[in-house]
Amino acid sequence: MMLVVGIAVGLAAGLLLAYYLVTPKAVTKARDDLHNQLKAAKQDAETIIKRANEEADHLRKKALIEGREELHKLREEQERDFKNDREELKQWEERISRREDNIDKKEESLDRTRQQLEIERVNVENMKEEAEKKLFRLAELTMEEARDVVLKRVEEVYEHDLAQSFKQLKDHYDEEGNRYAKWVIVNSIQRYAADYAGDVTVSTVSLPSDEMKGRIIGREGRNIRAFEKLTGSDLVIDDTPEVVVVSCFNPLRRAIAKMTLDKLVEDGRIHPARIEEMYEKSKKEIYNEIKEAGQEALMKVGIPSMHPELVKLLGRLRFRTSYGQNVLQHSVEVAHLASLMASELGLNVDKVKRGAILHDVGKAIDHEIEGSHSIIGGEIAKRYGEKSQVVNMIQYHHGETEALTPEAVLVAAADAVSASRPGARRESLDMYIKRLENLEGIATSFKHIEKAYAIQAGREIRVIVEPEKIDDLLAEKLAIDIAKKIETELEYPGVIKVTVIRERRSVSYAS
């Protein structure tokens, strides 16, 4: 640009000099040419300046875009680093929590051991006192008292013969009965197998962005309060990106709450009036799903018709769980298993199906009426026209009434098989530990028991006896006695195996 200005100045000076040296006509012509050249030079200068400004704007915008992209990349990298740090911190917290739980369990085990040792010490002292009292009594026995002592001793001696006879009879009938029972059950189970997915007490709702969390909470929390009050569930809003958790122990309320929140997120308008509107709409849709679920369950089992109210109650079982097992799926499986076993045994398959699919129908309303779900379910089935044999199947499946037909026993057996299948049910940690402690306590309540261990998640109890005080025949009888006491005092799904171990070791050292 400076070069152009210099050229323009030089031309002007030359023209001024020529003005005095040439004729006026030439001067005029030269002046016009100079004017045109100055005008062209000015236009060129403006063009150059304009292009320079455009290029500068382009470079500035390009630098700004590149800077924003670099800033965005840095921000994403920083967020990834923060997320990894949070995950690592969470893992460490879980490890620490597990270690604390292990320490607590060890402390509880030590406390139980101390208590057991104290109990054994007290028992030894009591036995010592009883032995001393017995010695004093033996010194002053009458004839009748001496006879009683002798008879008791004879009874103890012949207990071995009785145990041997009992074992022979038991082995004979157990072998025949178990062979046929296993054939029926295994043949039925292999013809029907279902997958299980344990139900949980929370549901997650995905959000389009974290901004939606603030809208769900509302001004001063009015939206979330209205939602929780209306649906009877809790909303858990934490740092998890684009996720809100719906928590409720009632699966039906949780399903309605989740559907309501999904509709609100999709609609985008969230306020108390809109929440109530979407809640009523979701509730209607869920109740339609309940009816369809009941009809679908009847179709799977092959039952052509049933009272509409029973169909609705059956559909409500889709939103009930028992130890994590979905009650409707469990009822369908019980119906299949019972019908298969009935066909193997030549019993009435249609009646068994009806009794099996309805055996837990009382759980749909058992919190509204006093009584056990089996008795309630039988009364409901009777009210809606089911026959007395079907009612008896429902009320007998937990042994609360007498079985009037073999089909009722089959329904109870199918219920136990479905509940005890691996993975079908789960227990809370407290209930699980309490059940194992009760199981071991029953085993150790018998005489001459050295140790007792509950293994296989409480499905087997191994009892170690004192070998010098109990022989093989009495060990067999002891296993039966322990099993009977477990059946009387504990409630559990499936079968518990009782194993009595009698082992004698002789140890010597050579020095």
C-alpha positions as CSV (number, residue, x, y, z in Angstrom):
1,M,0.0,0.0,0.0
2,M,2.9,2.4,0.7
3,L,4.4,1.6,-2.7
4,V,1.1,2.7,-4.4
5,V,1.1,6.0,-2.5
6,G,4.8,6.6,-3.5
7,I,4.0,6.0,-7.1
8,A,1.0,8.4,-6.9
9,V,3.2,11.1,-5.4
10,G,5.9,10.6,-8.1
11,L,3.3,10.9,-10.9
12,A,2.0,14.1,-9.4
13,A,5.4,15.7,-9.3
14,G,6.1,14.6,-12.9
15,L,2.9,16.1,-14.1
16,L,3.6,19.3,-12.3
17,L,7.0,19.6,-14.0
18,A,5.5,18.9,-17.4
19,Y,3.0,21.6,-16.9
20,Y,5.7,24.2,-17.2
21,L,7.6,22.5,-20.0
22,V,4.9,21.5,-22.5
23,T,2.0,23.3,-24.3
24,P,-1.3,23.9,-22.5
25,K,-3.0,21.2,-24.5
26,A,-0.5,18.6,-23.6
27,V,-0.7,19.8,-20.0
28,T,-4.5,19.3,-20.0
29,K,-4.1,15.8,-21.4
30,A,-1.4,15.0,-18.9
31,R,-3.5,16.2,-16.1
32,D,-6.5,14.1,-17.2
33,D,-4.2,11.0,-17.4
34,L,-2.8,11.8,-14.0
35,H,-6.4,12.1,-12.6
36,N,-7.4,8.7,-14.1
37,Q,-4.3,7.1,-12.8
38,L,-4.8,8.5,-9.3
39,K,-8.4,7.3,-9.4
40,A,-7.4,3.8,-10.5
41,A,-4.6,3.7,-7.8
42,K,-7.1,4.7,-5.2
43,Q,-9.5,2.0,-6.3
44,D,-6.7,-0.6,-6.2
45,A,-5.7,0.6,-2.7
46,E,-9.3,0.3,-1.5
47,T,-9.5,-3.2,-3.0
48,I,-6.3,-4.3,-1.3
49,I,-7.5,-2.9,2.0
50,K,-10.9,-4.6,1.7
51,R,-9.2,-8.0,0.9
52,A,-6.8,-7.5,3.8
53,N,-9.7,-6.8,6.2
54,E,-11.7,-9.9,4.9
55,E,-8.7,-12.1,5.3
56,A,-8.1,-10.8,8.8
57,D,-11.8,-11.5,9.7
58,H,-11.5,-15.0,8.2
59,L,-8.4,-15.7,10.2
60,R,-9.9,-14.3,13.4
61,K,-13.1,-16.5,13.0
62,K,-11.0,-19.6,12.2
63,A,-8.9,-19.0,15.3
64,L,-12.0,-18.5,17.4
65,I,-13.6,-21.8,16.1
66,E,-10.3,-23.7,16.7
67,G,-10.1,-22.3,20.2
68,R,-13.7,-23.4,21.0
69,E,-13.0,-26.9,19.6
70,E,-9.9,-27.1,21.7
71,L,-11.7,-25.9,24.8
72,H,-14.5,-28.5,24.2
73,K,-12.0,-31.3,23.9
74,L,-10.3,-30.2,27.1
75,R,-13.6,-30.0,28.8
76,E,-14.6,-33.6,27.6
77,E,-11.2,-34.9,28.7
78,Q,-11.6,-33.3,32.1
79,E,-15.2,-34.8,32.5
80,R,-13.8,-38.2,31.6
81,D,-11.1,-37.9,34.2
82,F,-13.6,-36.8,36.8
83,K,-15.9,-39.7,35.9
84,N,-13.0,-42.2,36.1
85,D,-12.1,-40.7,39.5
86,R,-15.6,-41.1,40.7
87,E,-15.8,-44.7,39.6
88,E,-12.5,-45.5,41.2
89,L,-13.7,-43.8,44.5
90,K,-16.9,-45.8,44.4
91,Q,-15.1,-49.1,43.9
92,W,-12.9,-48.2,46.9
93,E,-15.9,-47.4,49.0
94,E,-17.5,-50.8,48.0
95,R,-14.3,-52.6,48.9
96,I,-14.2,-50.9,52.3
97,S,-17.8,-51.6,52.9
98,R,-17.3,-55.3,52.1
99,R,-14.3,-55.5,54.4
100,E,-16.4,-53.9,57.2
101,D,-19.2,-56.4,56.6
102,N,-16.6,-59.3,56.8
103,I,-15.2,-57.9,60.1
104,D,-18.7,-57.6,61.5
105,K,-19.5,-61.2,60.5
106,K,-16.3,-62.4,62.1
107,E,-17.1,-60.5,65.3
108,E,-20.6,-62.0,65.4
109,S,-19.1,-65.5,64.8
110,L,-16.7,-65.0,67.7
111,D,-19.6,-63.8,69.9
112,R,-21.6,-66.9,69.1
113,T,-18.6,-69.1,69.8
114,R,-18.1,-67.5,73.2
115,Q,-21.8,-67.9,74.0
116,Q,-21.7,-71.6,72.9
117,L,-18.6,-72.2,75.1
118,E,-20.4,-70.5,78.0
119,I,-23.5,-72.7,77.5
120,E,-21.3,-75.8,77.3
121,R,-19.5,-74.8,80.5
122,V,-22.9,-74.4,82.3
123,N,-24.1,-77.7,80.9
124,V,-21.0,-79.5,82.2
125,E,-21.5,-78.0,85.6
126,N,-25.2,-79.0,85.6
127,M,-24.2,-82.6,84.5
128,K,-21.7,-82.7,87.3
129,E,-24.4,-81.6,89.9
130,E,-26.9,-84.1,88.5
131,A,-24.3,-87.0,88.7
132,E,-23.6,-86.1,92.3
133,K,-27.4,-86.1,93.1
134,K,-27.8,-89.4,91.3
135,L,-25.1,-91.0,93.4
136,F,-26.8,-89.8,96.5
137,R,-30.2,-91.2,95.3
138,L,-28.7,-94.6,94.4
139,A,-27.6,-95.1,97.9
140,E,-31.3,-94.9,99.1
141,L,-33.3,-96.6,96.3
142,T,-36.5,-98.5,97.0
143,M,-37.4,-101.7,95.1
144,E,-39.7,-99.8,92.7
145,E,-37.2,-97.2,92.0
146,A,-34.5,-99.8,91.3
147,R,-36.9,-101.6,88.9
148,D,-37.5,-98.3,87.0
149,V,-33.7,-97.8,86.7
150,V,-33.3,-101.3,85.4
151,L,-36.1,-101.0,82.8
152,K,-34.7,-97.7,81.6
153,R,-31.4,-99.3,81.1
154,V,-33.0,-102.3,79.2
155,E,-34.8,-99.8,77.0
156,E,-31.5,-98.1,76.2
157,V,-29.9,-101.5,75.3
158,Y,-32.7,-102.6,73.0
159,E,-32.8,-99.2,71.3
160,H,-30.2,-100.5,68.9
161,D,-32.4,-103.4,67.8
162,L,-35.4,-101.1,67.3
163,A,-33.2,-98.7,65.3
164,Q,-32.0,-101.5,63.1
165,S,-35.5,-102.8,62.4
166,F,-36.7,-99.2,61.7
167,K,-33.8,-98.7,59.3
168,Q,-34.6,-101.8,57.3
169,L,-38.2,-100.9,56.9
170,K,-37.4,-97.3,56.1
171,D,-34.8,-98.3,53.5
172,H,-37.2,-100.6,51.7
173,Y,-40.1,-98.2,51.5
174,D,-37.9,-95.1,50.8
175,E,-36.3,-96.9,47.9
176,E,-39.6,-97.8,46.2
177,G,-41.3,-94.4,47.0
178,N,-38.3,-92.3,46.0
179,R,-37.8,-94.2,42.7
180,Y,-41.3,-93.5,41.5
181,A,-41.5,-89.9,42.9
182,K,-38.3,-89.0,41.3
183,W,-39.5,-90.4,38.0
184,V,-42.7,-88.4,38.1
185,I,-41.0,-85.1,39.2
186,V,-38.0,-85.3,36.8
187,N,-40.2,-86.3,33.9
188,S,-42.4,-83.3,34.6
189,I,-39.6,-80.8,35.1
190,Q,-37.7,-81.8,32.0
191,R,-40.9,-81.1,30.0
192,Y,-41.2,-77.6,31.4
193,A,-38.3,-75.2,32.1
194,A,-38.6,-71.5,32.6
195,D,-36.1,-68.7,33.0
196,Y,-36.2,-66.4,36.0
197,A,-35.3,-62.7,36.4
198,G,-35.4,-61.5,40.0
199,D,-37.5,-58.4,40.5
200,V,-36.0,-55.5,42.2
201,T,-37.5,-52.5,44.2
202,V,-36.2,-49.7,41.9
203,S,-36.7,-48.6,38.3
204,T,-34.6,-46.2,36.3
205,V,-35.9,-43.5,34.0
206,S,-33.6,-42.1,31.3
207,L,-33.6,-38.3,30.8
208,P,-32.7,-36.4,27.6
209,S,-30.4,-34.1,29.7
210,D,-29.5,-33.3,33.2
211,E,-31.5,-30.1,32.9
212,M,-34.6,-32.2,33.2
213,K,-33.7,-33.0,36.8
214,G,-34.3,-29.4,37.9
215,R,-37.7,-29.4,36.1
216,I,-38.6,-32.6,37.9
217,I,-37.7,-31.2,41.3
218,G,-39.5,-27.9,40.5
219,R,-39.3,-24.6,42.3
220,E,-38.6,-25.2,46.0
221,G,-39.2,-28.9,45.3
222,R,-43.0,-28.6,44.7
223,N,-43.0,-31.0,41.7
224,I,-41.1,-33.8,43.3
225,R,-43.2,-33.5,46.5
226,A,-46.4,-33.7,44.4
227,F,-45.1,-36.7,42.5
228,E,-44.1,-38.7,45.6
229,K,-47.3,-37.9,47.4
230,L,-49.5,-38.9,44.5
231,T,-47.7,-42.1,43.4
232,G,-46.6,-43.3,46.9
233,S,-43.0,-43.9,45.6
234,D,-39.6,-42.1,46.1
235,L,-37.6,-40.3,43.5
236,V,-33.8,-40.6,43.9
237,I,-32.1,-37.8,42.0
238,D,-28.3,-38.0,42.4
239,D,-25.1,-37.2,40.4
240,T,-25.7,-40.1,38.0
241,P,-25.9,-38.3,34.5
242,E,-29.3,-38.4,32.7
243,V,-30.9,-40.9,35.1
244,V,-33.6,-40.7,37.8
245,V,-34.4,-43.7,40.0
246,V,-38.0,-44.6,41.1
247,S,-37.9,-46.5,44.4
248,C,-40.9,-48.3,45.9
249,F,-41.4,-51.8,47.5
250,N,-44.8,-52.1,46.0
251,P,-44.2,-53.2,42.3
252,L,-47.7,-51.9,41.2
253,R,-47.1,-48.4,42.5
254,R,-43.6,-48.4,41.2
255,A,-44.8,-49.4,37.7
256,I,-47.4,-46.6,37.7
257,A,-44.9,-44.1,39.0
258,K,-42.3,-45.0,36.3
259,M,-44.9,-44.8,33.5
260,T,-46.0,-41.4,34.8
261,L,-42.5,-40.0,34.9
262,D,-41.8,-41.4,31.4
263,K,-44.8,-39.5,30.1
264,L,-43.8,-36.3,31.9
265,V,-40.3,-36.4,30.5
266,E,-41.6,-37.0,27.0
267,D,-44.1,-34.2,27.3
268,G,-41.7,-31.7,28.9
269,R,-44.4,-29.9,30.8
270,I,-43.9,-30.7,34.5
271,H,-46.1,-29.1,37.2
272,P,-48.5,-30.5,39.9
273,A,-51.6,-30.4,37.7
274,R,-49.8,-32.1,34.8
275,I,-48.4,-34.8,37.1
276,E,-51.9,-35.6,38.4
277,E,-53.2,-35.9,34.8
278,M,-50.4,-38.2,33.7
279,Y,-50.7,-40.3,36.8
280,E,-54.4,-41.0,36.2
281,K,-53.6,-41.8,32.5
282,S,-50.8,-44.2,33.5
283,K,-53.0,-45.8,36.2
284,K,-55.7,-46.7,33.6
285,E,-53.0,-48.1,31.2
286,I,-51.5,-50.3,34.0
287,Y,-54.9,-51.7,34.9
288,N,-55.5,-52.6,31.3
289,E,-52.1,-54.3,31.4
290,I,-53.2,-56.2,34.5
291,K,-56.3,-57.6,32.7
292,E,-54.2,-58.5,29.7
293,A,-51.6,-60.2,31.9
294,G,-54.3,-62.4,33.5
295,Q,-55.8,-63.4,30.2
296,E,-52.3,-64.2,28.8
297,A,-51.5,-66.4,31.8
298,L,-54.7,-68.4,31.3
299,M,-53.9,-68.8,27.6
300,K,-50.4,-70.1,28.5
301,V,-51.8,-72.7,30.8
302,G,-54.7,-73.6,28.5
303,I,-57.7,-72.6,30.6
304,P,-60.5,-71.5,28.3
305,S,-62.6,-69.3,30.7
306,M,-62.7,-67.9,34.2
307,H,-64.6,-65.2,36.1
308,P,-63.5,-61.7,35.0
309,E,-62.8,-60.7,38.6
310,L,-60.5,-63.7,39.1
311,V,-58.7,-62.8,35.8
312,K,-58.1,-59.3,37.2
313,L,-56.8,-60.6,40.5
314,L,-54.6,-63.0,38.6
315,G,-53.1,-60.2,36.5
316,R,-52.3,-58.2,39.7
317,L,-49.9,-61.0,40.7
318,R,-47.7,-59.7,37.9
319,F,-46.8,-56.9,40.2
320,R,-46.2,-59.0,43.3
321,T,-43.0,-60.8,44.3
322,S,-42.1,-63.5,46.8
323,Y,-38.4,-63.5,47.7
324,G,-37.7,-61.9,44.4
325,Q,-39.8,-64.4,42.4
326,N,-42.6,-62.9,40.3
327,V,-45.8,-64.5,41.6
328,L,-47.6,-64.6,38.3
329,Q,-44.7,-66.4,36.6
330,H,-44.5,-68.7,39.6
331,S,-48.3,-69.5,39.3
332,V,-48.0,-70.3,35.6
333,E,-45.0,-72.6,36.3
334,V,-46.9,-74.3,39.1
335,A,-49.8,-74.9,36.8
336,H,-47.6,-76.4,34.1
337,L,-45.7,-78.6,36.6
338,A,-48.8,-79.8,38.4
339,S,-50.6,-80.6,35.1
340,L,-47.6,-82.6,33.8
341,M,-47.4,-84.6,37.0
342,A,-51.2,-85.1,37.0
343,S,-51.0,-86.5,33.4
344,E,-48.2,-88.9,34.5
345,L,-50.3,-90.1,37.4
346,G,-53.6,-90.3,35.5
347,L,-55.4,-87.6,37.6
348,N,-57.7,-84.8,36.5
349,V,-55.5,-82.3,34.5
350,D,-58.1,-79.6,34.0
351,K,-58.9,-79.3,37.7
352,V,-55.2,-79.3,38.6
353,K,-54.6,-76.4,36.2
354,R,-57.3,-74.3,37.7
355,G,-56.2,-75.0,41.3
356,A,-52.5,-74.4,40.5
357,I,-52.9,-71.1,38.6
358,L,-55.1,-69.8,41.4
359,H,-53.1,-71.1,44.3
360,D,-51.5,-67.7,45.2
361,V,-54.5,-65.5,44.1
362,G,-54.9,-64.5,47.7
363,K,-51.6,-62.6,47.6
364,A,-53.3,-60.0,45.3
365,I,-55.3,-58.7,48.2
366,D,-53.9,-60.4,51.4
367,H,-52.9,-57.0,52.8
368,E,-56.5,-55.9,52.6
369,I,-58.0,-58.8,54.5
370,E,-57.0,-60.6,57.6
371,G,-55.8,-64.2,57.2
372,S,-53.2,-66.2,55.3
373,H,-53.1,-65.9,51.5
374,S,-54.1,-69.5,51.0
375,I,-57.3,-69.2,53.0
376,I,-58.1,-65.8,51.5
377,G,-57.5,-67.2,48.0
378,G,-59.9,-70.2,48.6
379,E,-62.6,-67.9,49.8
380,I,-62.3,-65.6,46.8
381,A,-62.3,-68.6,44.4
382,K,-65.4,-69.9,46.1
383,R,-67.1,-66.5,45.9
384,Y,-66.6,-66.4,42.1
385,G,-68.0,-69.9,41.4
386,E,-65.0,-72.2,41.5
387,K,-65.7,-75.8,42.6
388,S,-65.0,-77.1,46.1
389,Q,-62.1,-79.3,44.9
390,V,-60.4,-76.3,43.3
391,V,-61.0,-74.3,46.6
392,N,-59.4,-77.1,48.6
393,M,-56.3,-77.1,46.3
394,I,-55.8,-73.4,47.0
395,Q,-56.3,-73.7,50.7
396,Y,-54.2,-76.9,51.1
397,H,-51.0,-75.8,49.3
398,H,-49.4,-74.6,52.6
399,G,-50.9,-77.4,54.7
400,E,-53.5,-75.2,56.5
401,T,-56.4,-77.5,55.7
402,E,-56.7,-81.3,55.0
403,A,-56.3,-82.4,51.4
404,L,-59.5,-83.8,50.0
405,T,-58.1,-85.1,46.7
406,P,-54.7,-86.2,45.3
407,E,-54.8,-83.2,43.0
408,A,-54.5,-80.9,46.1
409,V,-51.3,-82.7,47.1
410,L,-49.9,-82.3,43.5
411,V,-50.5,-78.5,43.6
412,A,-48.6,-78.3,46.9
413,A,-45.8,-80.4,45.5
414,A,-45.5,-78.3,42.3
415,D,-45.5,-75.1,44.4
416,A,-42.6,-76.5,46.4
417,V,-40.7,-77.5,43.3
418,S,-41.1,-74.1,41.7
419,A,-40.0,-72.2,44.8
420,S,-37.0,-74.4,45.4
421,R,-35.5,-74.3,41.9
422,P,-32.0,-72.7,41.9
423,G,-32.3,-69.0,41.2
424,A,-36.0,-68.8,41.6
425,R,-36.0,-67.0,44.9
426,R,-33.7,-64.9,47.0
427,E,-33.7,-63.9,50.7
428,S,-32.5,-60.8,52.5
429,L,-29.1,-61.2,54.3
430,D,-30.7,-61.0,57.8
431,M,-33.4,-63.6,57.1
432,Y,-30.8,-65.9,55.4
433,I,-28.4,-65.7,58.4
434,K,-31.3,-66.2,60.9
435,R,-32.5,-69.2,59.1
436,L,-29.1,-70.8,59.1
437,E,-28.7,-70.1,62.8
438,N,-32.0,-71.7,63.6
439,L,-31.1,-74.7,61.4
440,E,-27.8,-75.2,63.3
441,G,-29.6,-74.6,66.6
442,I,-32.1,-77.4,66.0
443,A,-29.3,-79.8,65.2
444,T,-27.2,-78.9,68.3
445,S,-30.3,-79.3,70.5
446,F,-29.9,-83.1,70.4
447,K,-27.6,-85.0,72.8
448,H,-24.1,-86.1,71.9
449,I,-23.7,-83.6,69.0
450,E,-20.2,-82.2,68.6
451,K,-20.7,-79.7,65.8
452,A,-23.3,-78.7,63.2
453,Y,-22.8,-76.8,60.0
454,A,-25.4,-75.4,57.6
455,I,-24.1,-75.5,54.0
456,Q,-25.3,-75.2,50.4
457,A,-27.2,-72.0,51.2
458,G,-29.1,-73.7,54.0
459,R,-30.3,-76.6,51.9
460,E,-28.1,-79.1,53.8
461,I,-27.1,-79.5,57.5
462,R,-24.1,-81.6,58.4
463,V,-24.0,-82.9,62.0
464,I,-20.9,-84.3,63.5
465,V,-21.6,-86.6,66.5
466,E,-19.4,-88.0,69.3
467,P,-18.3,-91.4,68.0
468,E,-17.8,-93.0,71.4
469,K,-21.4,-92.3,72.4
470,I,-23.4,-92.9,69.2
471,D,-23.0,-95.9,66.9
472,D,-24.0,-96.2,63.2
473,L,-27.6,-97.3,63.9
474,L,-28.3,-94.5,66.3
475,A,-26.7,-92.1,63.9
476,E,-29.3,-93.1,61.3
477,K,-32.2,-92.6,63.8
478,L,-30.7,-89.2,64.8
479,A,-30.8,-88.0,61.2
480,I,-34.5,-88.8,61.0
481,D,-35.2,-87.2,64.3
482,I,-33.4,-84.0,63.3
483,A,-35.3,-83.9,60.0
484,K,-38.6,-84.2,61.7
485,K,-37.8,-81.4,64.1
486,I,-36.8,-79.2,61.2
487,E,-40.1,-79.9,59.5
488,T,-42.0,-79.0,62.7
489,E,-40.2,-75.8,63.7
490,L,-39.0,-74.2,60.5
491,E,-40.6,-72.8,57.4
492,Y,-38.5,-73.1,54.2
493,P,-38.9,-73.7,50.5
494,G,-37.8,-77.0,49.0
495,V,-35.9,-79.8,50.8
496,I,-33.2,-79.7,53.5
497,K,-30.8,-82.6,53.5
498,V,-29.7,-83.9,57.0
499,T,-26.3,-85.6,57.0
500,V,-25.0,-87.2,60.3
501,I,-21.3,-87.9,60.3
502,R,-19.7,-90.3,62.8
503,E,-16.0,-90.5,62.6
504,R,-13.4,-91.9,65.1
505,R,-9.7,-91.0,64.8
506,S,-6.8,-92.5,66.7
507,V,-3.7,-90.4,66.8
508,S,-0.2,-91.2,68.1
509,Y,3.2,-89.6,67.9
510,A,6.6,-91.3,67.4
511,S,9.5,-89.3,68.8
